[in-house]
Amino acid sequence: MRILLVEDDVDLGEGIRVALKSENYTVDWMRDGRCALHALETESFDLAILDLGLPRMDGLDVIRHLRAEANPLPVLVLTARDATADRIAGLDAGADDYLVKPFDVAELKARLRALLRRSFSRAQPLLEYRDITLDPACQRVTWRGEPVVLTRKEFLLLHELLSQPGRVFTRDKLQQALYGWGEEVESNALEVHVHHLRRKFFPDLIRTVRGVGYLADKV
């Protein structure tokens, strides 16, 4: 899952980023509201964790802009504003959940899991492709009726490709989906994941478009 973290406190942001990466989330971290809004309008995320007291644009305004564009992205507000009126304002602006600082990391992770479960069960149907069935809600994959065990990165890559058969995904796009911005990635990491998926299913599952990226052909 790709998460946008918007937090201007460097120590807290780094702590959250490390904690979520250990759970195999892909975390993109931004430190001001305007940059966050631009990212939300131009990139694809599964969930956003948003502080309210941000430089350049308040978190409430970010949420209002997001909802004005009918973007259903789940948003968890993470803030020191603990008054009842602040909670009501955040939820009325379009936040899906509201967690007050200081908080327990285990609770943050539990709330993220709950939001993602609701999001996937509501918005994402089963993906079926050449005897492969991928269930985003429970993150389960079968081939010819038999379960296939995938690593987190393999699941994310397969989901991205099968979500739009026939579309060529560039290397940069796929690496962002798997690793996020600024994360060091070995030069052959993507090729390794593609190789493993071909081996676990069948060789022509993923086609290489030389110099561009990869795709799953339309059936």
C-alpha positions as CSV (number, residue, x, y, z in Angstrom):
1,M,0.0,0.0,0.0
2,R,1.2,3.5,-0.9
3,I,0.7,6.0,1.9
4,L,1.2,9.8,1.8
5,L,2.4,11.0,5.1
6,V,2.1,14.8,5.6
7,E,3.9,15.9,8.8
8,D,6.2,18.9,9.3
9,D,7.8,17.6,12.6
10,V,10.9,16.0,11.3
11,D,11.5,13.6,14.3
12,L,7.8,12.5,14.4
13,G,7.7,12.1,10.6
14,E,10.8,10.0,10.5
15,G,9.5,7.8,13.3
16,I,6.2,7.2,11.6
17,R,7.9,6.6,8.3
18,V,10.2,3.9,9.8
19,A,7.3,2.3,11.7
20,L,5.2,2.0,8.7
21,K,8.0,0.8,6.4
22,S,8.5,-2.1,8.8
23,E,4.9,-3.1,8.0
24,N,5.8,-3.1,4.3
25,Y,3.9,0.1,3.5
26,T,5.3,2.4,0.8
27,V,5.6,5.8,2.5
28,D,6.0,9.1,0.7
29,W,6.6,11.9,3.3
30,M,5.9,15.5,2.7
31,R,6.3,18.5,5.1
32,D,3.8,21.2,3.9
33,G,0.3,21.5,2.7
34,R,0.7,22.8,-0.8
35,C,3.2,20.1,-1.8
36,A,0.8,17.5,-0.3
37,L,-2.1,18.8,-2.3
38,H,0.0,18.8,-5.5
39,A,1.0,15.2,-4.8
40,L,-2.6,14.1,-4.1
41,E,-3.7,15.7,-7.4
42,T,-1.0,14.1,-9.5
43,E,-0.1,10.8,-7.9
44,S,-2.0,7.7,-6.8
45,F,-2.1,6.7,-3.1
46,D,-4.1,4.2,-1.0
47,L,-4.3,6.4,2.1
48,A,-3.1,9.8,3.5
49,I,-2.0,10.6,7.0
50,L,-2.4,14.3,7.4
51,D,-1.3,16.8,10.1
52,L,-3.5,19.9,10.4
53,G,-1.0,22.6,11.5
54,L,1.1,22.6,8.3
55,P,3.2,25.3,6.6
56,R,1.8,27.0,3.5
57,M,-1.6,25.3,3.7
58,D,-3.6,24.1,6.6
59,G,-4.5,20.4,6.6
60,L,-8.2,21.2,6.7
61,D,-7.9,23.1,3.5
62,V,-6.0,20.2,1.9
63,I,-8.9,17.9,2.8
64,R,-11.5,20.3,1.5
65,H,-9.7,20.6,-1.8
66,L,-9.4,16.8,-2.1
67,R,-13.1,16.3,-1.4
68,A,-14.1,19.1,-3.8
69,E,-12.5,17.1,-6.5
70,A,-14.5,14.1,-5.4
71,N,-11.4,12.2,-4.5
72,P,-12.4,9.3,-2.1
73,L,-8.9,8.7,-0.8
74,P,-9.1,7.7,2.9
75,V,-7.6,10.4,5.1
76,L,-6.5,9.9,8.7
77,V,-5.9,13.2,10.5
78,L,-3.0,13.1,13.0
79,T,-2.8,16.2,15.0
80,A,-2.3,17.9,18.4
81,R,-5.7,19.7,18.1
82,D,-7.7,17.8,20.6
83,A,-10.7,19.9,21.2
84,T,-14.1,18.4,20.3
85,A,-14.7,21.3,17.9
86,D,-11.4,20.5,16.1
87,R,-12.4,16.8,15.7
88,I,-15.8,17.9,14.3
89,A,-14.2,20.3,11.9
90,G,-11.8,17.6,10.7
91,L,-14.5,15.0,10.1
92,D,-16.9,17.5,8.6
93,A,-14.1,18.6,6.1
94,G,-13.9,15.0,4.9
95,A,-11.5,13.2,7.1
96,D,-12.3,9.5,7.6
97,D,-10.6,9.2,11.0
98,Y,-9.0,11.5,13.6
99,L,-6.1,10.6,16.0
100,V,-4.7,13.0,18.5
101,K,-1.0,13.4,19.4
102,P,0.6,11.9,21.4
103,F,-0.5,8.5,20.2
104,D,0.4,4.9,20.3
105,V,2.0,3.5,17.1
106,A,0.1,0.3,17.5
107,E,-3.2,2.2,17.5
108,L,-2.1,4.2,14.4
109,K,-1.3,0.9,12.6
110,A,-4.7,-0.6,13.6
111,R,-6.6,2.5,12.4
112,L,-4.7,2.3,9.1
113,R,-5.6,-1.3,8.6
114,A,-9.3,-0.5,9.4
115,L,-9.4,2.3,6.9
116,L,-7.7,0.3,4.2
117,R,-10.1,-2.7,4.7
118,R,-13.1,-0.4,4.3
119,S,-11.6,1.3,1.3
120,F,-10.7,-1.9,-0.5
121,S,-14.0,-3.7,0.3
122,R,-15.9,-0.6,-1.0
123,A,-13.9,0.4,-4.1
124,Q,-11.9,-2.5,-5.4
125,P,-13.5,-5.6,-6.9
126,L,-11.7,-8.9,-7.6
127,L,-9.2,-8.7,-10.5
128,E,-9.4,-11.7,-12.8
129,Y,-6.8,-12.3,-15.5
130,R,-5.9,-15.6,-17.3
131,D,-6.8,-17.9,-14.4
132,I,-5.3,-15.5,-11.9
133,T,-7.7,-14.0,-9.2
134,L,-6.4,-11.2,-7.1
135,D,-8.5,-10.0,-4.1
136,P,-7.3,-6.6,-3.0
137,A,-9.5,-6.6,0.1
138,C,-7.8,-9.6,1.7
139,Q,-4.6,-9.4,-0.4
140,R,-5.0,-13.0,-1.6
141,V,-4.0,-14.3,-5.0
142,T,-4.9,-17.6,-6.6
143,W,-4.0,-19.2,-9.9
144,R,-6.2,-22.0,-11.3
145,G,-7.9,-22.1,-7.9
146,E,-4.7,-22.6,-5.9
147,P,-3.3,-20.0,-3.6
148,V,0.0,-18.4,-4.6
149,V,2.3,-16.9,-1.9
150,L,3.7,-13.5,-2.9
151,T,5.9,-11.1,-1.2
152,R,4.5,-7.6,-0.4
153,K,6.4,-6.1,-3.4
154,E,5.3,-8.9,-5.7
155,F,1.7,-8.4,-4.7
156,L,1.9,-4.6,-5.3
157,L,3.5,-5.1,-8.7
158,L,1.0,-7.7,-9.8
159,H,-1.9,-5.6,-8.6
160,E,-0.6,-2.5,-10.5
161,L,-0.2,-4.4,-13.8
162,L,-3.5,-6.4,-13.6
163,S,-5.5,-3.3,-12.7
164,Q,-5.1,-2.0,-16.3
165,P,-4.2,-4.8,-18.8
166,G,-2.8,-3.4,-22.0
167,R,-1.3,-0.3,-20.4
168,V,2.4,0.1,-20.4
169,F,3.7,1.1,-17.0
170,T,7.0,2.9,-17.0
171,R,9.8,1.8,-14.7
172,D,9.5,5.0,-12.7
173,K,5.7,4.6,-12.2
174,L,6.2,1.0,-11.0
175,Q,9.1,1.9,-8.7
176,Q,7.0,4.7,-7.1
177,A,4.2,2.3,-6.5
178,L,6.5,-0.2,-4.8
179,Y,9.0,2.0,-3.1
180,G,7.9,5.7,-3.0
181,W,10.0,8.8,-3.4
182,G,13.5,9.1,-2.2
183,E,13.9,5.4,-1.2
184,E,17.1,3.8,-2.5
185,V,16.3,1.0,-4.9
186,E,18.8,-1.4,-6.3
187,S,19.1,-1.0,-10.1
188,N,17.7,-4.5,-10.8
189,A,15.1,-4.7,-8.1
190,L,12.1,-4.3,-10.4
191,E,13.5,-6.9,-12.8
192,V,13.9,-9.3,-9.9
193,H,10.2,-8.9,-8.9
194,V,9.1,-9.4,-12.5
195,H,11.2,-12.5,-12.8
196,H,9.7,-14.0,-9.6
197,L,6.2,-13.3,-10.8
198,R,6.8,-15.0,-14.2
199,R,8.3,-18.0,-12.4
200,K,5.4,-18.3,-10.0
201,F,2.7,-18.0,-12.7
202,F,3.8,-18.3,-16.4
203,P,6.6,-16.6,-18.5
204,D,4.3,-14.4,-20.7
205,L,2.4,-13.0,-17.7
206,I,4.4,-9.8,-18.0
207,R,5.7,-8.4,-21.2
208,T,8.8,-6.2,-21.3
209,V,8.6,-3.0,-23.4
210,R,12.2,-2.4,-24.0
211,G,13.4,1.1,-22.9
212,V,10.0,1.9,-21.4
213,G,8.6,-0.6,-18.8
214,Y,6.2,-3.5,-18.5
215,L,2.6,-4.5,-19.2
216,A,0.2,-7.4,-18.9
217,D,-1.3,-7.9,-22.3
218,K,-5.1,-7.6,-22.8
219,V,-6.7,-10.9,-22.9
